[in-house]
């Protein structure tokens, strides 16, 4: 499932996109920008941390309706900040929480992968993605 940017999204359309992504995707990252072109350092950091362990992450660019996405995401997570990561419908956190999980060696497990079989170059729990 790919969530393409859309012009003039209504709050209802955004809520539907968020609900669908959270419910249907194993790992989804709501971020500013795209996987190929993150538009903020926190989004880039979160994406890099996730991609150390798995390549199959769904990304949703929130920039086409930022305020509506903030509101819809707050309903699921209680947070307005972007980026936000969900795994199996559960809110995990933003880039800082992902980094903390990675430092503790817990991120791979939280993302549903075995650290030994991680997709990234290193399964070292202390490694972090470049900014």
Residue frames as a rotation matrix with the C-alpha (Angstrom) as fourth column:
UNK 1
0.587 0.809 0.000 0.00
0.809 -0.587 0.000 0.00
0.000 0.000 -1.000 0.00
UNK 2
-0.615 -0.769 0.173 1.41
0.774 -0.631 -0.049 3.37
0.147 0.104 0.984 -0.97
UNK 3
0.414 0.717 -0.560 0.10
0.781 -0.596 -0.185 6.64
-0.467 -0.361 -0.807 0.36
UNK 4
-0.333 -0.481 0.811 0.64
0.866 -0.497 0.061 9.28
0.373 0.722 0.582 -2.27
UNK 5
-0.817 0.052 -0.574 0.44
0.256 -0.859 -0.442 12.95
-0.516 -0.509 0.689 -1.42
UNK 6
-0.167 0.826 0.539 -2.89
0.966 0.026 0.259 14.47
0.200 0.564 -0.801 -2.23
UNK 7
-0.877 -0.094 0.472 -3.99
0.095 -0.995 -0.020 18.03
0.472 0.027 0.881 -2.69
UNK 8
-0.450 0.740 0.499 -6.63
-0.780 -0.598 0.183 19.48
0.434 -0.307 0.847 -0.41
UNK 9
-0.562 0.234 -0.793 -7.16
0.352 0.935 0.026 16.45
0.748 -0.265 -0.608 1.79
UNK 10
0.302 0.731 0.612 -10.07
-0.462 -0.449 0.765 16.81
0.834 -0.513 0.203 4.17
UNK 11
-0.333 -0.388 0.859 -9.64
-0.943 0.123 -0.310 15.93
0.014 -0.914 -0.406 7.85
UNK 12
0.566 0.623 0.540 -11.85
-0.604 0.759 -0.243 12.89
-0.561 -0.189 0.806 7.24
UNK 13
0.866 -0.302 -0.399 -9.65
-0.212 0.501 -0.839 11.68
0.453 0.811 0.370 4.37
UNK 14
-0.142 -0.962 0.231 -6.54
-0.676 -0.076 -0.733 12.08
0.723 -0.261 -0.640 6.49
UNK 15
-0.080 0.187 0.979 -8.13
-0.920 0.363 -0.145 10.22
-0.383 -0.913 0.143 9.42
UNK 16
0.887 0.454 0.087 -9.06
-0.370 0.810 -0.455 7.41
-0.277 0.372 0.886 7.04
UNK 17
0.519 -0.781 -0.348 -5.49
-0.315 0.204 -0.927 7.23
0.794 0.591 -0.140 5.67
UNK 18
-0.364 -0.657 0.660 -4.04
-0.858 -0.038 -0.511 7.15
0.361 -0.753 -0.550 9.19
UNK 19
0.254 0.553 0.794 -6.53
-0.799 0.583 -0.151 4.54
-0.546 -0.596 0.590 10.39
UNK 20
0.959 0.137 -0.247 -5.89
-0.269 0.712 -0.649 2.34
0.086 0.689 0.720 7.35
UNK 21
0.213 -0.963 -0.168 -2.10
-0.441 0.058 -0.895 2.58
0.872 0.264 -0.413 7.59
UNK 22
-0.365 -0.341 0.867 -2.01
-0.928 0.059 -0.367 1.89
0.074 -0.938 -0.338 11.34
UNK 23
0.385 0.642 0.663 -4.40
-0.673 0.687 -0.274 -1.06
-0.631 -0.341 0.697 11.00
UNK 24
0.980 0.191 -0.058 -3.08
-0.169 0.639 -0.750 -2.62
-0.107 0.745 0.658 7.79
UNK 25
0.464 -0.875 -0.141 0.69
-0.360 -0.041 -0.932 -2.07
0.810 0.483 -0.334 7.78
UNK 26
0.551 -0.349 -0.758 3.10
0.711 0.672 0.208 -4.08
0.437 -0.653 0.619 9.91
UNK 27
-0.203 -0.631 -0.749 5.47
0.791 -0.556 0.255 -1.10
-0.577 -0.541 0.612 10.27
UNK 28
0.417 0.352 0.838 4.43
0.776 -0.619 -0.126 2.41
0.474 0.702 -0.531 9.28
UNK 29
-0.452 -0.607 -0.654 6.33
0.787 -0.616 0.028 5.67
-0.420 -0.502 0.756 9.70
UNK 30
0.737 0.608 0.296 4.45
0.671 -0.711 -0.209 8.94
0.084 0.353 -0.932 9.42
UNK 31
-0.133 -0.935 -0.328 7.14
0.812 -0.293 0.506 11.40
-0.569 -0.199 0.798 8.39
UNK 32
0.593 0.166 -0.788 7.85
-0.216 -0.910 -0.355 14.76
-0.776 0.381 -0.504 6.85
UNK 33
-0.153 -0.601 -0.785 8.88
-0.959 -0.103 0.266 13.99
-0.240 0.793 -0.560 3.29
UNK 34
0.803 0.391 -0.449 9.36
-0.540 0.796 -0.273 10.70
0.251 0.462 0.851 1.53
UNK 35
0.805 -0.523 0.281 11.62
0.290 0.759 0.583 7.71
-0.519 -0.388 0.762 1.95
UNK 36
0.311 -0.690 0.654 13.75
0.926 0.066 -0.371 8.99
0.212 0.721 0.659 -0.93
UNK 37
-0.433 -0.427 0.794 13.71
0.312 -0.897 -0.313 12.60
0.846 0.112 0.521 0.29
UNK 38
0.110 0.422 -0.900 13.06
0.993 -0.006 0.119 13.15
0.045 -0.907 -0.420 4.00
UNK 39
0.195 0.068 0.978 12.27
0.368 -0.930 -0.009 16.79
0.909 0.362 -0.206 4.72
UNK 40
0.631 -0.118 0.766 13.38
-0.670 -0.582 0.462 16.98
0.391 -0.805 -0.447 8.34
UNK 41
-0.378 -0.924 -0.053 16.25
-0.726 0.331 -0.603 15.57
0.575 -0.189 -0.796 10.35
UNK 42
-0.402 0.284 0.870 14.01
-0.742 0.456 -0.492 13.75
-0.536 -0.844 0.027 12.82
UNK 43
0.720 0.692 -0.052 12.17
-0.559 0.534 -0.634 11.96
-0.411 0.486 0.771 10.02
UNK 44
0.404 -0.670 -0.622 15.45
-0.622 0.298 -0.724 11.02
0.671 0.680 -0.297 8.36
UNK 45
-0.582 -0.641 0.501 16.80
-0.790 0.299 -0.535 9.74
0.193 -0.707 -0.680 11.67
UNK 46
0.023 0.684 0.729 13.68
-0.682 0.544 -0.489 7.64
-0.731 -0.486 0.479 12.39
UNK 47
0.849 0.289 -0.443 13.73
-0.529 0.465 -0.710 6.14
0.001 0.837 0.547 8.90
UNK 48
0.044 -0.936 -0.348 17.44
-0.689 0.224 -0.689 5.32
0.723 0.270 -0.636 9.17
UNK 49
-0.538 -0.200 0.819 16.97
-0.811 0.388 -0.438 3.63
-0.230 -0.900 -0.371 12.54
UNK 50
0.447 0.785 0.429 14.12
-0.541 0.620 -0.569 1.48
-0.712 0.022 0.702 11.23
UNK 51
0.839 -0.074 -0.538 15.96
-0.492 0.319 -0.810 0.60
0.231 0.945 0.231 8.02
UNK 52
-0.298 -0.918 0.263 18.91
-0.951 0.262 -0.162 -0.76
0.080 -0.299 -0.951 10.01
UNK 53
-0.656 0.093 0.749 16.65
-0.363 0.831 -0.421 -3.72
-0.662 -0.548 -0.512 10.74
UNK 54
-0.134 0.646 0.752 14.05
0.666 0.621 -0.414 -3.91
-0.734 0.445 -0.513 7.99
UNK 55
-0.970 -0.244 0.012 13.48
0.151 -0.562 0.813 -2.61
-0.192 0.791 0.581 4.51
UNK 56
-0.510 0.846 0.158 9.73
0.573 0.197 0.795 -3.19
0.642 0.496 -0.585 4.42
UNK 57
-0.560 0.333 -0.758 8.50
0.567 -0.513 -0.645 -0.06
-0.604 -0.791 0.098 6.15
UNK 58
0.144 0.678 0.721 5.52
0.928 -0.346 0.140 1.87
0.344 0.648 -0.679 4.84
UNK 59
-0.775 -0.385 -0.502 6.08
0.536 -0.820 -0.200 5.62
-0.335 -0.424 0.842 4.90
UNK 60
0.339 0.886 0.315 3.41
0.935 -0.353 -0.013 8.30
0.100 0.299 -0.949 4.83
UNK 61
-0.751 -0.558 0.352 4.35
0.560 -0.821 -0.107 11.85
0.349 0.117 0.930 3.88
UNK 62
-0.023 0.778 -0.628 2.37
0.955 -0.170 -0.245 14.16
-0.297 -0.605 -0.739 6.17
UNK 63
-0.755 -0.444 -0.483 3.41
0.373 -0.896 0.240 17.44
-0.540 0.001 0.842 4.56
UNK 64
-0.782 0.487 0.389 0.41
0.293 -0.264 0.919 17.68
0.550 0.832 0.064 2.24
UNK 65
0.322 0.890 0.323 -1.94
-0.084 -0.312 0.946 18.11
0.943 -0.332 -0.026 5.24
UNK 66
-0.597 -0.782 -0.181 0.30
0.085 0.163 -0.983 18.55
0.798 -0.602 -0.031 8.27
UNK 67
-0.665 0.373 0.648 -2.29
-0.741 -0.436 -0.510 19.92
0.092 -0.819 0.566 10.72
UNK 68
0.432 0.877 -0.211 -4.83
-0.854 0.473 0.217 17.26
0.291 0.087 0.953 9.77
UNK 69
0.214 -0.444 -0.870 -2.22
0.039 0.894 -0.447 14.49
0.976 0.061 0.209 10.16
UNK 70
-0.800 -0.516 0.307 -1.18
-0.246 -0.186 -0.951 15.84
0.548 -0.836 0.022 13.57
UNK 71
-0.241 0.814 0.528 -4.79
-0.969 -0.174 -0.174 15.71
-0.050 -0.554 0.831 14.74
UNK 72
0.630 0.512 -0.584 -5.45
-0.599 0.799 0.054 12.24
0.495 0.316 0.810 13.31
UNK 73
-0.105 -0.765 -0.635 -2.21
0.077 0.630 -0.772 10.83
0.992 -0.130 -0.007 14.74
UNK 74
-0.713 -0.132 0.689 -2.91
-0.612 -0.363 -0.703 12.30
0.343 -0.922 0.178 18.16
UNK 75
0.365 0.923 0.126 -6.06
-0.914 0.328 0.240 10.18
0.180 -0.203 0.963 18.24
UNK 76
0.718 -0.131 -0.683 -3.91
-0.039 0.973 -0.228 7.03
0.695 0.191 0.694 17.89
UNK 77
-0.011 -0.911 -0.412 -0.84
0.598 0.325 -0.733 7.97
0.802 -0.254 0.541 19.91
UNK 78
0.707 0.269 -0.655 -1.66
0.691 -0.460 0.557 10.90
-0.151 -0.846 -0.511 22.15
UNK 79
-0.233 -0.862 -0.450 1.20
0.482 -0.504 0.716 12.79
-0.844 -0.050 0.533 20.46
UNK 80
0.844 0.462 -0.271 1.14
0.036 -0.554 -0.832 15.54
-0.535 0.692 -0.484 17.85
UNK 81
0.122 -0.894 -0.431 4.82
-0.668 -0.395 0.631 15.45
-0.734 0.210 -0.645 16.96
UNK 82
0.996 0.054 -0.070 6.10
-0.088 0.564 -0.821 13.99
-0.004 0.824 0.566 13.71
UNK 83
-0.407 0.257 -0.876 7.62
-0.556 0.692 0.461 11.47
0.725 0.675 -0.139 12.96
UNK 84
0.058 0.457 0.888 5.57
-0.900 0.408 -0.152 8.69
-0.432 -0.790 0.435 14.50
UNK 85
-0.670 -0.341 -0.659 6.18
-0.586 0.788 0.188 4.96
0.455 0.513 -0.728 14.17
UNK 86
0.292 0.773 0.563 3.57
-0.902 0.419 -0.107 2.23
-0.318 -0.477 0.819 14.58
UNK 87
-0.783 -0.468 -0.410 4.27
-0.559 0.819 0.132 -1.51
0.274 0.332 -0.903 14.63
UNK 88
-0.718 0.580 -0.383 1.35
0.512 0.814 0.273 -3.93
0.471 0.000 -0.882 14.34
UNK 89
0.209 0.910 0.358 -1.04
0.447 -0.415 0.793 -1.09
0.870 -0.006 -0.493 15.17
UNK 90
0.638 -0.044 -0.768 0.84
0.758 -0.138 0.638 -0.08
-0.134 -0.989 -0.054 18.31
UNK 91
0.853 -0.356 0.382 2.44
-0.222 -0.909 -0.352 3.34
0.473 0.216 -0.854 18.70
UNK 92
0.413 -0.812 -0.412 6.19
0.867 0.489 -0.095 2.95
0.278 -0.318 0.906 19.29
UNK 93
0.390 -0.263 -0.883 7.39
0.467 -0.770 0.435 6.57
-0.794 -0.582 -0.177 19.18
UNK 94
0.972 -0.136 -0.190 9.36
-0.232 -0.664 -0.711 9.15
-0.030 0.735 -0.677 17.28
UNK 95
0.504 -0.837 -0.216 13.03
-0.113 0.184 -0.976 9.37
0.856 0.516 -0.002 16.44
UNK 96
-0.180 -0.600 0.779 14.22
-0.876 -0.262 -0.405 9.88
0.447 -0.756 -0.479 20.03
UNK 97
0.403 0.400 0.823 12.35
-0.754 0.655 0.050 6.83
-0.519 -0.641 0.565 21.32
UNK 98
0.977 -0.098 -0.188 13.56
-0.055 0.740 -0.671 4.73
0.205 0.666 0.717 18.39
UNK 99
0.171 -0.979 0.107 17.14
-0.408 -0.169 -0.897 5.82
0.897 0.110 -0.429 19.18
UNK 100
-0.108 -0.152 0.982 16.70
-0.994 0.050 -0.101 4.90
-0.033 -0.987 -0.157 22.86
UNK 101
0.794 0.446 0.413 15.32
-0.424 0.893 -0.149 1.48
-0.435 -0.057 0.898 21.92
UNK 102
0.786 -0.558 -0.265 18.25
-0.055 0.365 -0.929 0.99
0.615 0.745 0.257 19.54
UNK 103
-0.070 -0.854 0.515 20.79
-0.736 -0.304 -0.605 1.96
0.673 -0.421 -0.608 22.21
UNK 104
-0.020 0.147 0.989 19.24
-0.904 0.420 -0.081 -0.57
-0.427 -0.896 0.124 24.61
UNK 105
-0.920 -0.377 -0.103 19.29
-0.378 0.790 0.482 -3.28
-0.100 0.483 -0.870 21.93
UNK 106
-0.489 0.820 0.296 15.49
0.226 0.447 -0.865 -3.46
-0.843 -0.356 -0.404 21.84
UNK 107
-0.218 0.446 -0.868 14.64
-0.737 -0.658 -0.154 -1.86
-0.640 0.606 0.472 18.50
UNK 108
-0.788 -0.103 -0.607 14.99
-0.539 0.592 0.599 -4.95
0.298 0.799 -0.522 16.30
UNK 109
-0.858 0.489 -0.155 12.65
0.509 0.771 -0.383 -6.92
-0.068 -0.407 -0.911 18.54
UNK 110
-0.343 0.746 -0.571 10.18
0.048 -0.593 -0.804 -4.02
-0.938 -0.303 0.167 18.69
UNK 111
-0.238 0.185 -0.954 10.22
-0.904 -0.402 0.148 -3.96
-0.356 0.897 0.262 14.87
UNK 112
0.686 0.634 0.357 9.49
-0.521 0.770 -0.369 -7.68
-0.509 0.067 0.858 14.79
UNK 113
0.664 -0.533 -0.524 12.88
-0.315 0.435 -0.843 -8.92
0.678 0.725 0.121 13.55
UNK 114
0.810 -0.527 -0.256 15.68
0.554 0.547 0.627 -10.97
-0.191 -0.650 0.736 15.04
UNK 115
0.714 -0.570 -0.407 18.72
-0.453 -0.819 0.351 -8.72
-0.533 -0.066 -0.843 15.58
UNK 116
-0.221 -0.829 0.513 20.98
-0.016 0.529 0.848 -11.46
-0.975 0.179 -0.130 14.14
UNK 117
-0.252 0.199 0.947 18.95
0.895 0.419 0.151 -11.48
-0.367 0.886 -0.284 10.92
UNK 118
0.322 0.401 -0.857 18.63
0.198 -0.914 -0.353 -7.72
-0.926 -0.056 -0.374 10.61
UNK 119
0.779 0.079 0.622 18.69
0.625 -0.023 -0.780 -6.17
-0.047 0.997 -0.067 7.16
UNK 120
0.915 -0.404 0.008 21.15
-0.404 -0.914 -0.022 -3.44
0.017 0.017 -1.000 8.13
UNK 121
0.304 -0.904 -0.300 24.94
-0.301 0.207 -0.931 -3.65
0.904 0.373 -0.210 8.03
UNK 122
-0.783 -0.622 0.031 25.19
-0.169 0.164 -0.972 -3.90
0.599 -0.766 -0.233 11.78
UNK 123
0.329 0.864 -0.381 23.05
0.284 0.294 0.913 -5.48
0.901 -0.408 -0.149 14.45
UNK 124
-0.661 -0.646 -0.382 25.19
0.604 -0.157 -0.781 -3.77
0.444 -0.747 0.494 17.08
UNK 125
0.272 0.888 -0.370 22.69
0.951 -0.189 0.244 -2.37
0.147 -0.418 -0.896 19.61
UNK 126
0.070 -0.305 -0.950 24.84
0.548 -0.784 0.292 0.73
-0.834 -0.541 0.112 20.10
UNK 127
-0.809 -0.409 0.422 24.89
0.566 -0.348 0.748 1.71
-0.159 0.843 0.513 16.43
UNK 128
0.111 0.839 -0.532 22.76
0.276 -0.540 -0.795 4.56
-0.955 -0.059 -0.292 15.16
UNK 129
0.421 0.133 0.897 21.86
0.904 0.024 -0.427 5.80
-0.078 0.991 -0.110 11.73
UNK 130
-0.741 -0.671 -0.015 23.73
0.662 -0.734 0.154 8.78
-0.114 0.104 0.988 10.31
UNK 131
0.114 0.758 -0.642 21.87
0.422 -0.622 -0.660 12.05
-0.899 -0.196 -0.391 10.40
